[in-house]
Amino acid sequence: MTSEDDDRIDAVLTEVGPRLRRIRRERGSTLAELSAATGISVSTLSRLESGQRKPSLELLLPVARAHQVPLDELVGAPPVGDPRVRAKPIVRHGRTLYPLTRQPGGLQAYKVVQEPGAEPADPRVHEGYEWLYVLSGSLRLVLGEHDVVLGPGEAAEFDTRVPHWFGAAGDRPVEFLSLFGPQGERMHVRARPKKS
C-alpha cells in the first residue's frame, strides 16, 4: 500500500466515530443501553465515538447489529456502482442492435429489434456462422433456396457463406437474439434428454 492509500484509510476511520455517535443519537440510545445490547463496555464505546479508539470488526459488527444498520453505513463505504449493462445501441436500416458482448473478435451476441418493411430481401454472404432466436414477433429468414418465417421461441443456425437475409415478417417489429461467430465457430445448445 502507498502512503496515499494509508491516508485514505485514515480519513475513513476518522469519520467512523462521529458517524457512530450520530446514529446512536438518532436512535435515542444512550452509551449504557448500547453497551448492554452489544456487550462492549461504555468506556470502549465512548472512546470509539470520540476517535480515541480505532474501530475494528470485533467492535463494529455488534454495534451494526444493535442499530440494525449495514456495516457499510457505519464506515461510510462508497455506494456500489450501477450493475446494469449500458450498451450503446447501433441503428442501421431500421434495425437496432444492442451489443451483449464487449470483447472484440470471437463470438458476438446482440439483441436485435427489426422494424417491418425496413429493407427488401437482398441475400448476402460473408464469413462466419450465425444463430438466431426469436423473442417476439415474426422473423422472415431467406437462406439459400429456403424462405421461412420463425415465431417466438424458434431458432435457426446457418453458415453465413450461404446467401441469407432476415427481417420482420408482417407489419409488426420482430425482436430476436443474434449470436455470430467466426467461420467454424458453431453454437452449441445443450439440453437434458427427456425422462422416460
KEVEX-157378 format. One record per atom (N, C-alpha, C): residue number from 1; residue in three letters; atom name; x, y, z. Coordinates in pm, whole numbers, plus 50000, padded with zeros to 5 digits. Each point is the difference from the previous one (the first is absolute). Example, Ala and Ser with C-alpha at 12.3 -4.5 7.8 and 13.67 -1.06 7.14 Angstrom:
BEGIN
[site 1,Ala,N,[51319,49431,50780]]
[site 1,Ala,CA,[49911,50119,50000]]
[site 1,Ala,C,[50090,50120,50000]]
[site 2,Ser,N,[49965,50105,49928]]
[site 2,Ser,CA,[50082,50119,50006]]
[site 2,Ser,C,[49923,50109,50073]]
END
This chain:
BEGIN
[site 1,Met,N,[50083,49881,50000]]
[site 1,Met,CA,[49917,50119,50000]]
[site 1,Met,C,[50087,50125,50000]]
[site 2,Thr,N,[49952,50100,49929]]
[site 2,Thr,CA,[50073,50126,49995]]
[site 2,Thr,C,[49959,50089,50117]]
[site 3,Ser,N,[50074,50107,50022]]
[site 3,Ser,CA,[49964,50093,50108]]
[site 3,Ser,C,[49867,50069,49968]]
[site 4,Glu,N,[49971,50012,49869]]
[site 4,Glu,CA,[49871,50058,49960]]
[site 4,Glu,C,[49885,49910,50043]]
[site 5,Asp,N,[50017,49866,49985]]
[site 5,Asp,CA,[49899,49905,50046]]
[site 5,Asp,C,[49983,50008,50151]]
[site 6,Asp,N,[50114,50009,50070]]
[site 6,Asp,CA,[49995,50012,50147]]
[site 6,Asp,C,[49923,50125,50042]]
[site 7,Asp,N,[50023,50110,49930]]
[site 7,Asp,CA,[49930,50126,50031]]
[site 7,Asp,C,[49850,49984,49980]]
[site 8,Arg,N,[49962,49931,49890]]
[site 8,Arg,CA,[49856,49980,49973]]
[site 8,Arg,C,[49936,49915,50109]]
[site 9,Ile,N,[50069,49895,50041]]
[site 9,Ile,CA,[49947,49912,50105]]
[site 9,Ile,C,[49987,50077,50131]]
[site 10,Asp,N,[50101,50078,50033]]
[site 10,Asp,CA,[49995,50081,50123]]
[site 10,Asp,C,[49882,50098,49997]]
[site 11,Ala,N,[49975,50059,49884]]
[site 11,Ala,CA,[49890,50095,49987]]
[site 11,Ala,C,[49866,49930,50023]]
[site 12,Val,N,[49985,49878,49945]]
[site 12,Val,CA,[49876,49924,50019]]
[site 12,Val,C,[49984,49964,50147]]
[site 13,Leu,N,[50106,49953,50064]]
[site 13,Leu,CA,[49993,49960,50141]]
[site 13,Leu,C,[49971,50118,50091]]
[site 14,Thr,N,[50050,50119,49965]]
[site 14,Thr,CA,[49977,50120,50080]]
[site 14,Thr,C,[49851,50036,50001]]
[site 15,Glu,N,[49930,49971,49891]]
[site 15,Glu,CA,[49857,50032,49990]]
[site 15,Glu,C,[49910,49901,50072]]
[site 16,Val,N,[50053,49881,50035]]
[site 16,Val,CA,[49917,49896,50060]]
[site 16,Val,C,[49945,50044,50136]]
[site 17,Gly,N,[50084,50056,50086]]
[site 17,Gly,CA,[49955,50041,50134]]
[site 17,Gly,C,[49882,50095,49997]]
[site 18,Pro,N,[50013,50115,49931]]
[site 18,Pro,CA,[49887,50093,49993]]
[site 18,Pro,C,[49874,49936,49938]]
[site 19,Arg,N,[50020,49911,49904]]
[site 19,Arg,CA,[49886,49932,49938]]
[site 19,Arg,C,[49930,49909,50101]]
[site 20,Leu,N,[50080,49928,50082]]
[site 20,Leu,CA,[49943,49913,50103]]
[site 20,Leu,C,[49918,50080,50100]]
[site 21,Arg,N,[50054,50115,50043]]
[site 21,Arg,CA,[49931,50085,50097]]
[site 21,Arg,C,[49868,50051,49940]]
[site 22,Arg,N,[50005,50046,49873]]
[site 22,Arg,CA,[49879,50051,49934]]
[site 22,Arg,C,[49892,49892,49989]]
[site 23,Ile,N,[50039,49879,49957]]
[site 23,Ile,CA,[49902,49891,49986]]
[site 23,Ile,C,[49940,49964,50136]]
[site 24,Arg,N,[50084,49993,50104]]
[site 24,Arg,CA,[49949,49967,50134]]
[site 24,Arg,C,[49901,50105,50049]]
[site 25,Arg,N,[50033,50126,49978]]
[site 25,Arg,CA,[49911,50108,50046]]
[site 25,Arg,C,[49870,50003,49919]]
[site 26,Glu,N,[50010,49974,49870]]
[site 26,Glu,CA,[49878,49997,49917]]
[site 26,Glu,C,[49904,49892,50049]]
[site 27,Arg,N,[50055,49894,50056]]
[site 27,Arg,CA,[49916,49891,50049]]
[site 27,Arg,C,[49958,50021,50146]]
[site 28,Gly,N,[50044,50111,50058]]
[site 28,Gly,CA,[49962,50032,50138]]
[site 28,Gly,C,[50059,49906,50102]]
[site 29,Ser,N,[50117,49946,49972]]
[site 29,Ser,CA,[50063,49902,50088]]
[site 29,Ser,C,[50114,50065,50080]]
[site 30,Thr,N,[50019,49955,50124]]
[site 30,Thr,CA,[50113,50048,50081]]
[site 30,Thr,C,[50116,49903,49984]]
[site 31,Leu,N,[50119,50044,50044]]
[site 31,Leu,CA,[50116,49911,49996]]
[site 31,Leu,C,[49976,49876,50086]]
[site 32,Ala,N,[49934,50018,50115]]
[site 32,Ala,CA,[49971,49887,50090]]
[site 32,Ala,C,[49907,49899,49932]]
[site 33,Glu,N,[49899,50049,49928]]
[site 33,Glu,CA,[49907,49909,49931]]
[site 33,Glu,C,[50071,49926,49887]]
[site 34,Leu,N,[50085,50071,49927]]
[site 34,Leu,CA,[50075,49937,49892]]
[site 34,Leu,C,[50098,49898,50055]]
[site 35,Ser,N,[50060,50030,50115]]
[site 35,Ser,CA,[50092,49907,50066]]
[site 35,Ser,C,[49927,49871,50038]]
[site 36,Ala,N,[49879,50015,50055]]
[site 36,Ala,CA,[49921,49882,50039]]
[site 36,Ala,C,[49963,49917,49877]]
[site 37,Ala,N,[49972,50066,49888]]
[site 37,Ala,CA,[49958,49928,49879]]
[site 37,Ala,C,[50117,49932,49928]]
[site 38,Thr,N,[50121,50055,50016]]
[site 38,Thr,CA,[50115,49949,49924]]
[site 38,Thr,C,[50099,49920,50084]]
[site 39,Gly,N,[50000,50021,50132]]
[site 39,Gly,CA,[50099,49934,50084]]
[site 39,Gly,C,[50133,50074,49999]]
[site 40,Ile,N,[50005,50118,49941]]
[site 40,Ile,CA,[50121,50082,49995]]
[site 40,Ile,C,[49989,50103,50112]]
[site 41,Ser,N,[50110,50020,50073]]
[site 41,Ser,CA,[49995,50092,50115]]
[site 41,Ser,C,[49967,50143,49956]]
[site 42,Val,N,[49940,50076,50092]]
[site 42,Val,CA,[49964,50139,49975]]
[site 42,Val,C,[50124,50080,49966]]
[site 43,Ser,N,[50111,49976,50072]]
[site 43,Ser,CA,[50122,50078,49975]]
[site 43,Ser,C,[50055,49971,49859]]
[site 44,Thr,N,[49994,49875,49955]]
[site 44,Thr,CA,[50048,49966,49865]]
[site 44,Thr,C,[49912,50067,49894]]
[site 45,Leu,N,[49869,49995,50020]]
[site 45,Leu,CA,[49908,50065,49906]]
[site 45,Leu,C,[50024,50151,49996]]
[site 46,Ser,N,[50022,50061,50117]]
[site 46,Ser,CA,[50025,50144,50006]]
[site 46,Ser,C,[50129,50036,49926]]
[site 47,Arg,N,[50108,49921,50022]]
[site 47,Arg,CA,[50126,50027,49931]]
[site 47,Arg,C,[49986,49976,49849]]
[site 48,Leu,N,[49919,49903,49962]]
[site 48,Leu,CA,[49976,49971,49858]]
[site 48,Leu,C,[49932,50120,49934]]
[site 49,Glu,N,[49897,50054,50066]]
[site 49,Glu,CA,[49927,50114,49945]]
[site 49,Glu,C,[50084,50127,49997]]
[site 50,Ser,N,[50091,50017,50096]]
[site 50,Ser,CA,[50083,50121,50004]]
[site 50,Ser,C,[50123,49989,49912]]
[site 51,Gly,N,[50026,49882,49943]]
[site 51,Gly,CA,[50116,49981,49914]]
[site 51,Gly,C,[50126,49962,50075]]
[site 52,Gln,N,[49990,49981,50134]]
[site 52,Gln,CA,[50118,49960,50078]]
[site 52,Gln,C,[50030,49851,49987]]
[site 53,Arg,N,[49902,49923,49949]]
[site 53,Arg,CA,[50017,49856,49979]]
[site 53,Arg,C,[49977,49971,49852]]
[site 54,Lys,N,[50094,49926,49937]]
[site 54,Lys,CA,[49986,49967,49858]]
[site 54,Lys,C,[49890,49896,49982]]
[site 55,Pro,N,[49911,50019,49903]]
[site 55,Pro,CA,[49894,49902,49978]]
[site 55,Pro,C,[50056,49869,49945]]
[site 56,Ser,N,[49938,49889,50041]]
[site 56,Ser,CA,[50037,49869,49948]]
[site 56,Ser,C,[49871,49924,49973]]
[site 57,Leu,N,[50009,49893,49925]]
[site 57,Leu,CA,[49881,49920,49971]]
[site 57,Leu,C,[49937,49946,50127]]
[site 58,Glu,N,[50084,49960,50097]]
[site 58,Glu,CA,[49949,49944,50126]]
[site 58,Glu,C,[49912,50102,50075]]
[site 59,Leu,N,[50029,50130,49980]]
[site 59,Leu,CA,[49920,50104,50065]]
[site 59,Leu,C,[49883,50044,49913]]
[site 60,Leu,N,[50025,50013,49869]]
[site 60,Leu,CA,[49897,50055,49910]]
[site 60,Leu,C,[49885,49903,49970]]
[site 61,Leu,N,[50030,49871,49988]]
[site 61,Leu,CA,[49893,49905,49968]]
[site 61,Leu,C,[49889,49997,50106]]
[site 62,Pro,N,[50034,49992,50132]]
[site 62,Pro,CA,[49892,50002,50099]]
[site 62,Pro,C,[49923,50133,50002]]
[site 63,Val,N,[50070,50111,49975]]
[site 63,Val,CA,[49933,50130,49997]]
[site 63,Val,C,[49905,50006,49880]]
[site 64,Ala,N,[50044,49953,49885]]
[site 64,Ala,CA,[49914,49999,49881]]
[site 64,Ala,C,[49876,49914,50025]]
[site 65,Arg,N,[50019,49885,50064]]
[site 65,Arg,CA,[49888,49911,50031]]
[site 65,Arg,C,[49903,50067,50098]]
[site 66,Ala,N,[50054,50066,50102]]
[site 66,Ala,CA,[49915,50065,50100]]
[site 66,Ala,C,[49919,50114,49938]]
[site 67,His,N,[50062,50074,49908]]
[site 67,His,CA,[49930,50111,49935]]
[site 67,His,C,[49918,49954,49879]]
[site 68,Gln,N,[50017,49875,49961]]
[site 68,Gln,CA,[49932,49943,49882]]
[site 68,Gln,C,[50030,50081,49874]]
[site 69,Val,N,[50129,50022,49979]]
[site 69,Val,CA,[50045,50070,49879]]
[site 69,Val,C,[50111,49916,49936]]
[site 70,Pro,N,[50018,50011,49868]]
[site 70,Pro,CA,[50111,49928,49938]]
[site 70,Pro,C,[50133,50058,50044]]
[site 71,Leu,N,[50100,49917,50005]]
[site 71,Leu,CA,[50135,50043,50039]]
[site 71,Leu,C,[50047,50114,49910]]
[site 72,Asp,N,[49963,49996,49872]]
[site 72,Asp,CA,[50037,50107,49905]]
[site 72,Asp,C,[49958,50137,50051]]
[site 73,Glu,N,[49883,50005,50065]]
[site 73,Glu,CA,[49950,50129,50048]]
[site 73,Glu,C,[50086,50053,50115]]
[site 74,Leu,N,[50054,49911,50080]]
[site 74,Leu,CA,[50084,50043,50112]]
[site 74,Leu,C,[50135,50053,49953]]
[site 75,Val,N,[50055,49937,49895]]
[site 75,Val,CA,[50133,50041,49955]]
[site 75,Val,C,[49994,50097,49883]]
[site 76,Gly,N,[49880,50028,49949]]
[site 76,Gly,CA,[49987,50096,49892]]
[site 76,Gly,C,[50058,49949,49869]]
[site 77,Ala,N,[49978,49870,49971]]
[site 77,Ala,CA,[50052,49943,49876]]
[site 77,Ala,C,[49934,50069,49882]]
[site 78,Pro,N,[50075,50018,49891]]
[site 78,Pro,CA,[49941,50064,49883]]
[site 78,Pro,C,[49890,49912,49942]]
[site 79,Pro,N,[49900,50059,49938]]
[site 79,Pro,CA,[49892,49920,49943]]
[site 79,Pro,C,[50053,49912,49888]]
[site 80,Val,N,[49939,49883,49986]]
[site 80,Val,CA,[50038,49906,49894]]
[site 80,Val,C,[49955,50058,49866]]
[site 81,Gly,N,[50082,49981,49899]]
[site 81,Gly,CA,[49967,50050,49866]]
[site 81,Gly,C,[49876,49933,49943]]
[site 82,Asp,N,[49943,50063,49904]]
[site 82,Asp,CA,[49881,49950,49933]]
[site 82,Asp,C,[50035,49873,49923]]
[site 83,Pro,N,[49934,49886,50029]]
[site 83,Pro,CA,[50035,49873,49936]]
[site 83,Pro,C,[49941,49982,49860]]
[site 84,Arg,N,[49913,50092,49959]]
[site 84,Arg,CA,[49934,49983,49871]]
[site 84,Arg,C,[50098,50016,49884]]
[site 85,Val,N,[49979,49918,49898]]
[site 85,Val,CA,[50080,50010,49878]]
[site 85,Val,C,[49945,50117,49919]]
[site 86,Arg,N,[50086,50089,49961]]
[site 86,Arg,CA,[49957,50117,49925]]
[site 86,Arg,C,[50060,49995,49860]]
[site 87,Ala,N,[49953,49903,49922]]
[site 87,Ala,CA,[50050,49985,49864]]
[site 87,Ala,C,[49941,50111,49913]]
[site 88,Lys,N,[50084,50059,49918]]
[site 88,Lys,CA,[49954,50105,49911]]
[site 88,Lys,C,[49942,49934,49875]]
[site 89,Pro,N,[49872,50023,49971]]
[site 89,Pro,CA,[49939,49934,49884]]
[site 89,Pro,C,[50058,50049,49868]]
[site 90,Ile,N,[50001,49909,49904]]
[site 90,Ile,CA,[50044,50031,49864]]
[site 90,Ile,C,[49876,49995,49912]]
[site 91,Val,N,[49972,50108,49927]]
[site 91,Val,CA,[49881,50005,49915]]
[site 91,Val,C,[50042,50004,49855]]
[site 92,Arg,N,[49948,49903,49921]]
[site 92,Arg,CA,[50030,49993,49857]]
[site 92,Arg,C,[49880,49947,49925]]
[site 93,His,N,[49957,50072,49899]]
[site 93,His,CA,[49895,49954,49908]]
[site 93,His,C,[49877,49945,50073]]
[site 94,Gly,N,[49951,50072,50100]]
[site 94,Gly,CA,[49880,49956,50071]]
[site 94,Gly,C,[50026,49888,50100]]
[site 95,Arg,N,[50125,49967,50023]]
[site 95,Arg,CA,[50037,49892,50092]]
[site 95,Arg,C,[50081,50060,50115]]
[site 96,Thr,N,[49958,49974,50126]]
[site 96,Thr,CA,[50072,50048,50117]]
[site 96,Thr,C,[50068,49880,50065]]
[site 97,Leu,N,[50132,50007,50010]]
[site 97,Leu,CA,[50078,49892,50061]]
[site 97,Leu,C,[50051,50046,50136]]
[site 98,Tyr,N,[49978,49918,50102]]
[site 98,Tyr,CA,[50049,50027,50134]]
[site 98,Tyr,C,[50112,49898,50029]]
[site 99,Pro,N,[50127,50043,49999]]
[site 99,Pro,CA,[50109,49905,50024]]
[site 99,Pro,C,[49991,49941,50141]]
[site 100,Leu,N,[50013,49869,50010]]
[site 100,Leu,CA,[49996,49933,50130]]
[site 100,Leu,C,[50138,49947,50039]]
[site 101,Thr,N,[50096,50008,49909]]
[site 101,Thr,CA,[50138,49961,50029]]
[site 101,Thr,C,[50087,50123,49982]]
[site 102,Arg,N,[50111,50003,50071]]
[site 102,Arg,CA,[50085,50119,49996]]
[site 102,Arg,C,[50137,49974,49940]]
[site 103,Gln,N,[50044,49874,49998]]
[site 103,Gln,CA,[50135,49973,49952]]
[site 103,Gln,C,[50001,49996,49847]]
[site 104,Pro,N,[50106,50053,49938]]
[site 104,Pro,CA,[50009,49996,49855]]
[site 104,Pro,C,[50035,49858,49954]]
[site 105,Gly,N,[49956,49965,49878]]
[site 105,Gly,CA,[50030,49868,49945]]
[site 105,Gly,C,[49922,49891,50072]]
[site 106,Gly,N,[50011,49879,49949]]
[site 106,Gly,CA,[49930,49888,50061]]
[site 106,Gly,C,[49850,50014,49988]]
[site 107,Leu,N,[49929,49925,50081]]
[site 107,Leu,CA,[49855,49998,49998]]
[site 107,Leu,C,[49942,50135,50040]]
[site 108,Gln,N,[49906,50052,49922]]
[site 108,Gln,CA,[49933,50126,50029]]
[site 108,Gln,C,[49851,49974,50020]]
[site 109,Ala,N,[49940,50065,50098]]
[site 109,Ala,CA,[49857,49982,50027]]
[site 109,Ala,C,[49931,50136,49994]]
[site 110,Tyr,N,[49881,50001,49942]]
[site 110,Tyr,CA,[49921,50122,49986]]
[site 110,Tyr,C,[49853,49970,50028]]
[site 111,Lys,N,[49932,50096,50059]]
[site 111,Lys,CA,[49855,49999,50002]]
[site 111,Lys,C,[49963,50095,49886]]
[site 112,Val,N,[49911,49955,49912]]
[site 112,Val,CA,[49967,50078,49881]]
[site 112,Val,C,[49850,50029,49996]]
[site 113,Val,N,[49966,50123,49965]]
[site 113,Val,CA,[49861,50038,49975]]
[site 113,Val,C,[49995,50049,49856]]
[site 114,Gln,N,[49921,49930,49918]]
[site 114,Gln,CA,[49989,50032,49858]]
[site 114,Gln,C,[49861,50054,49971]]
[site 115,Glu,N,[49995,50120,49944]]
[site 115,Glu,CA,[49872,50059,49962]]
[site 115,Glu,C,[49951,49934,49871]]
[site 116,Pro,N,[49869,49994,49979]]
[site 116,Pro,CA,[49948,49938,49878]]
[site 116,Pro,C,[50030,50084,49876]]
[site 117,Gly,N,[50017,49932,49888]]
[site 117,Gly,CA,[50017,50067,49870]]
[site 117,Gly,C,[50118,50092,49990]]
[site 118,Ala,N,[50103,49979,50083]]
[site 118,Ala,CA,[50114,50092,50001]]
[site 118,Ala,C,[50086,49986,49876]]
[site 119,Glu,N,[50018,49878,49949]]
[site 119,Glu,CA,[50083,49980,49881]]
[site 119,Glu,C,[49949,49879,49924]]
[site 120,Pro,N,[50015,50000,49868]]
[site 120,Pro,CA,[49955,49884,49922]]
[site 120,Pro,C,[50094,49882,50020]]
[site 121,Ala,N,[49946,49878,49978]]
[site 121,Ala,CA,[50082,49879,50013]]
[site 121,Ala,C,[50111,50004,49895]]
[site 122,Asp,N,[50123,50010,50046]]
[site 122,Asp,CA,[50116,50005,49913]]
[site 122,Asp,C,[50109,49912,50063]]
[site 123,Pro,N,[49995,49867,49974]]
[site 123,Pro,CA,[50094,49909,50065]]
[site 123,Pro,C,[50146,50036,49975]]
[site 124,Arg,N,[50081,49986,50105]]
[site 124,Arg,CA,[50144,50029,49996]]
[site 124,Arg,C,[50077,49881,50055]]
[site 125,Val,N,[50132,50000,49978]]
[site 125,Val,CA,[50087,49896,50055]]
[site 125,Val,C,[50119,50067,50068]]
[site 126,His,N,[50054,49933,50101]]
[site 126,His,CA,[50122,50044,50067]]
[site 126,His,C,[50050,49884,50083]]
[site 127,Glu,N,[50121,50010,50050]]
[site 127,Glu,CA,[50057,49895,50084]]
[site 127,Glu,C,[49930,49997,50135]]
[site 128,Gly,N,[49982,49883,50056]]
[site 128,Gly,CA,[49947,49989,50135]]
[site 128,Gly,C,[49889,49898,50012]]
[site 129,Tyr,N,[49942,49998,50118]]
[site 129,Tyr,CA,[49891,49910,50033]]
[site 129,Tyr,C,[49905,50076,50089]]
[site 130,Glu,N,[49870,49990,49977]]
[site 130,Glu,CA,[49904,50080,50076]]
[site 130,Glu,C,[49890,49912,50058]]
[site 131,Trp,N,[49953,50042,50117]]
[site 131,Trp,CA,[49889,49932,50069]]
[site 131,Trp,C,[49900,50108,50038]]
[site 132,Leu,N,[49872,49978,49967]]
[site 132,Leu,CA,[49894,50097,50028]]
[site 132,Leu,C,[49896,49935,50090]]
[site 133,Tyr,N,[49946,50076,50096]]
[site 133,Tyr,CA,[49895,49952,50088]]
[site 133,Tyr,C,[49895,50110,50012]]
[site 134,Val,N,[49878,49971,49960]]
[site 134,Val,CA,[49893,50100,49999]]
[site 134,Val,C,[49938,50015,50139]]
[site 135,Leu,N,[49995,50125,50049]]
[site 135,Leu,CA,[49940,50031,50130]]
[site 135,Leu,C,[49854,50040,49984]]
[site 136,Ser,N,[49971,50087,49903]]
[site 136,Ser,CA,[49862,50043,49975]]
[site 136,Ser,C,[49986,50041,49854]]
[site 137,Gly,N,[49877,49993,49951]]
[site 137,Gly,CA,[49975,50033,49859]]
[site 137,Gly,C,[50035,49881,49912]]
[site 138,Ser,N,[50013,50027,49870]]
[site 138,Ser,CA,[50032,49896,49902]]
[site 138,Ser,C,[50120,50042,49918]]
[site 139,Leu,N,[50092,49908,49980]]
[site 139,Leu,CA,[50124,50027,49927]]
[site 139,Leu,C,[49999,49921,49870]]
[site 140,Arg,N,[50014,50071,49890]]
[site 140,Arg,CA,[50011,49934,49869]]
[site 140,Arg,C,[50148,49977,49973]]
[site 141,Leu,N,[50034,49875,49967]]
[site 141,Leu,CA,[50138,49964,49970]]
[site 141,Leu,C,[50005,49943,49859]]
[site 142,Val,N,[50076,50067,49915]]
[site 142,Val,CA,[50027,49950,49866]]
[site 142,Val,C,[50141,49944,50006]]
[site 143,Leu,N,[50013,49869,49977]]
[site 143,Leu,CA,[50128,49931,50011]]
[site 143,Leu,C,[50015,49906,49880]]
[site 144,Gly,N,[50083,50040,49904]]
[site 144,Gly,CA,[50014,49919,49879]]
[site 144,Gly,C,[49866,49991,49931]]
[site 145,Glu,N,[49952,49878,49981]]
[site 145,Glu,CA,[49870,49976,49933]]
[site 145,Glu,C,[49883,50003,50098]]
[site 146,His,N,[50029,50011,50130]]
[site 146,His,CA,[49895,49996,50102]]
[site 146,His,C,[49951,50141,50032]]
[site 147,Asp,N,[49869,50010,50024]]
[site 147,Asp,CA,[49937,50125,50043]]
[site 147,Asp,C,[49904,49960,50111]]
[site 148,Val,N,[50040,50023,50126]]
[site 148,Val,CA,[49920,49953,50113]]
[site 148,Val,C,[49967,50116,50094]]
[site 149,Val,N,[49895,49981,50079]]
[site 149,Val,CA,[49961,50097,50102]]
[site 149,Val,C,[50012,49931,50135]]
[site 150,Leu,N,[50075,50063,50090]]
[site 150,Leu,CA,[50021,49948,50135]]
[site 150,Leu,C,[49918,50082,50099]]
[site 151,Gly,N,[49938,49933,50095]]
[site 151,Gly,CA,[49922,50067,50104]]
[site 151,Gly,C,[50072,49997,50133]]
[site 152,Pro,N,[49940,50058,50104]]
[site 152,Pro,CA,[50062,50003,50132]]
[site 152,Pro,C,[50039,49860,50047]]
[site 153,Gly,N,[50122,49990,50051]]
[site 153,Gly,CA,[50050,49872,50050]]
[site 153,Gly,C,[50066,49914,49895]]
[site 154,Glu,N,[49997,50041,49874]]
[site 154,Glu,CA,[50064,49922,49894]]
[site 154,Glu,C,[50139,50056,49973]]
[site 155,Ala,N,[50088,49910,49954]]
[site 155,Ala,CA,[50139,50037,49975]]
[site 155,Ala,C,[50045,49947,49865]]
[site 156,Ala,N,[50103,50060,49946]]
[site 156,Ala,CA,[50061,49954,49876]]
[site 156,Ala,C,[50151,50022,50013]]
[site 157,Glu,N,[50076,49910,49938]]
[site 157,Glu,CA,[50145,50021,49995]]
[site 157,Glu,C,[50047,49965,49861]]
[site 158,Phe,N,[50100,50076,49953]]
[site 158,Phe,CA,[50044,49980,49862]]
[site 158,Phe,C,[50140,50054,49977]]
[site 159,Asp,N,[50062,49946,49896]]
[site 159,Asp,CA,[50130,50045,49953]]
[site 159,Asp,C,[49973,50127,49918]]
[site 160,Thr,N,[50066,50109,50033]]
[site 160,Thr,CA,[49970,50127,49934]]
[site 160,Thr,C,[50063,50011,49860]]
[site 161,Arg,N,[50068,49893,49955]]
[site 161,Arg,CA,[50047,49998,49861]]
[site 161,Arg,C,[49886,49960,49906]]
[site 162,Val,N,[49887,49953,50059]]
[site 162,Val,CA,[49880,49973,49922]]
[site 162,Val,C,[49927,50134,49988]]
[site 163,Pro,N,[49955,50039,49879]]
[site 163,Pro,CA,[49929,50128,49987]]
[site 163,Pro,C,[49882,50006,50098]]
[site 164,His,N,[49994,50107,50078]]
[site 164,His,CA,[49896,50011,50103]]
[site 164,His,C,[49955,50145,50018]]
[site 165,Trp,N,[49879,50011,50052]]
[site 165,Trp,CA,[49940,50129,50035]]
[site 165,Trp,C,[49895,49971,50105]]
[site 166,Phe,N,[49981,50090,50096]]
[site 166,Phe,CA,[49890,49984,50096]]
[site 166,Phe,C,[49945,50137,50036]]
[site 167,Gly,N,[49871,50001,50032]]
[site 167,Gly,CA,[49931,50124,50037]]
[site 167,Gly,C,[49864,49969,50058]]
[site 168,Ala,N,[49927,50104,50036]]
[site 168,Ala,CA,[49867,49982,50059]]
[site 168,Ala,C,[49904,49945,49897]]
[site 169,Ala,N,[49922,49901,50041]]
[site 169,Ala,CA,[49895,49945,49914]]
[site 169,Ala,C,[49869,50065,50044]]
[site 170,Gly,N,[49928,50057,49908]]
[site 170,Gly,CA,[49875,50065,50037]]
[site 170,Gly,C,[50019,50147,50030]]
[site 171,Asp,N,[49904,50056,50075]]
[site 171,Asp,CA,[49999,50144,50022]]
[site 171,Asp,C,[50038,50039,50143]]
[site 172,Arg,N,[50058,49906,50075]]
[site 172,Arg,CA,[50043,50030,50137]]
[site 172,Arg,C,[50151,49980,50012]]
[site 173,Pro,N,[50066,50071,50092]]
[site 173,Pro,CA,[50144,49978,50022]]
[site 173,Pro,C,[50026,49858,50051]]
[site 174,Val,N,[50118,49951,49977]]
[site 174,Val,CA,[50042,49871,50055]]
[site 174,Val,C,[50119,50025,50091]]
[site 175,Glu,N,[50003,49928,50111]]
[site 175,Glu,CA,[50108,50012,50097]]
[site 175,Glu,C,[50066,49863,50010]]
[site 176,Phe,N,[50133,49996,49982]]
[site 176,Phe,CA,[50069,49871,50003]]
[site 176,Phe,C,[50143,50014,50051]]
[site 177,Leu,N,[50058,49887,50036]]
[site 177,Leu,CA,[50139,49995,50041]]
[site 177,Leu,C,[50081,49949,49882]]
[site 178,Ser,N,[50117,50056,49981]]
[site 178,Ser,CA,[50090,49957,49893]]
[site 178,Ser,C,[50136,49971,50061]]
[site 179,Leu,N,[50049,49879,49977]]
[site 179,Leu,CA,[50135,49962,50041]]
[site 179,Leu,C,[50078,49976,49872]]
[site 180,Phe,N,[50112,50068,49988]]
[site 180,Phe,CA,[50080,49991,49878]]
[site 180,Phe,C,[50143,49968,50037]]
[site 181,Gly,N,[50057,49900,49930]]
[site 181,Gly,CA,[50139,49963,50027]]
[site 181,Gly,C,[50078,49985,49872]]
[site 182,Pro,N,[50131,50005,50011]]
[site 182,Pro,CA,[50085,49980,49882]]
[site 182,Pro,C,[49973,49862,49939]]
[site 183,Gln,N,[50043,49981,49876]]
[site 183,Gln,CA,[49977,49874,49930]]
[site 183,Gln,C,[50046,49882,50086]]
[site 184,Gly,N,[49916,49898,50005]]
[site 184,Gly,CA,[50033,49879,50073]]
[site 184,Gly,C,[49960,50004,50146]]
[site 185,Glu,N,[49961,50115,50052]]
[site 185,Glu,CA,[49961,50012,50140]]
[site 185,Glu,C,[49849,49986,50010]]
[site 186,Arg,N,[49952,49879,50019]]
[site 186,Arg,CA,[49856,49973,50003]]
[site 186,Arg,C,[49945,50017,50141]]
[site 187,Met,N,[49872,50027,50008]]
[site 187,Met,CA,[49933,50012,50129]]
[site 187,Met,C,[49964,49859,50045]]
[site 188,His,N,[50011,49974,50127]]
[site 188,His,CA,[49966,49868,50054]]
[site 188,His,C,[49894,50019,50106]]
[site 189,Val,N,[49885,49938,49979]]
[site 189,Val,CA,[49892,50006,50096]]
[site 189,Val,C,[49995,49865,50068]]
[site 190,Arg,N,[50011,49998,50131]]
[site 190,Arg,CA,[49996,49875,50073]]
[site 190,Arg,C,[49868,49991,50074]]
[site 191,Ala,N,[49938,49885,49991]]
[site 191,Ala,CA,[49874,49979,50069]]
[site 191,Ala,C,[50001,49862,50061]]
[site 192,Arg,N,[49932,49985,50114]]
[site 192,Arg,CA,[49990,49869,50061]]
[site 192,Arg,C,[49903,49915,49921]]
[site 193,Pro,N,[50029,49871,49986]]
[site 193,Pro,CA,[49904,49914,49931]]
[site 193,Pro,C,[49873,49985,50082]]
[site 194,Lys,N,[49889,49977,49930]]
[site 194,Lys,CA,[49872,49981,50069]]
[site 194,Lys,C,[50007,49874,50084]]
[site 195,Lys,N,[49939,50007,50118]]
[site 195,Lys,CA,[49995,49881,50087]]
[site 195,Lys,C,[49892,49907,49947]]
[site 196,Ser,N,[50030,49871,50000]]
[site 196,Ser,CA,[49901,49904,49949]]
[site 196,Ser,C,[49901,49960,50105]]
END
